[in-house]
Amino acid sequence: MKGQVYLVGAGPGDPELLTLKALRVLRQAEVVLHDALVSPEILALVPPTALVLHVGKRCGQASVPQNEINALLVCHSHSGRIVVRLKSGDPLIFGRAGEEMEALCAAGIPFEVVPGITAALGAAAAAQVPLTDRRTASHLVIATNHHAQDQTARDNEFLVCPRTTLALYMPGSDYGQVGEQISQAGFPGRTPCLIVSRATTPQQQLCLTSLAKLALVPALPAPAVIVVGNVSALAQIPVTATGKGNDWPAIRQPETRFEEAK
């Protein structure tokens, strides 16, 4: 007897940002395969009787190969169980869901996708920044700085115009290189640049700078999203948070609902 597989988006971290359907599916789960970035608060919603497997991938650390994850999904569903593949953000945005859906289709396993709030939306909400604005930003590009091992990034691979907002996922720790690549794509150095680390969690950090000064920013903890574009200038961050004058970007670790609840 074949079970059912759910590819579930866990959102950016705050458990209150889960959809009602995601919460219902989690509470019914018998097997959960989760990413490294799924928060402990969300994993706590899984029934204690469920088998929970960590299959996350983090840069520089040993991880479960994707083909093995695919095999685990098929194997556990063949036993008739309800299997949840729990991914941070949305499973269809840089979540390798395409490879997993192909494996499930090939094995004849029924599955369903439960969307989640993707990192760019969580980051924008944290900084109170609109990703689009009819006055200044009519294009939104979501890109990643991380590529498959057998592929290389191409310069200028995203559409750039003065009304473009770029949300860059998985920027890595070399912000100088990232800034150079974005500049080569056509963004001017004066373009506002917002970095949001661990959005919607108690460890959230915000940093506002310009593209030209991005290299001055110390790498913030992953996961992080860099938002480049005119809308980033609207970020609600006090400019006197740190640094001297205008030589350093402003960084803030704001109060959150989690902290207020303690």
Salt bridges, closest charged atoms under 4 A:
ASP14 OD2 - ARG257 NH2 2.38
GLU16 OE1 - ARG257 NH1 2.49
ASP35 OD1 - ARG85 NH1 2.82
GLU100 OE2 - ARG85 NE 3.05
GLU100 OE1 - LYS87 NZ 2.94
GLU112 OE2 - LYS21 NZ 2.20
ASP133 OD2 - ARG135 NH2 2.85
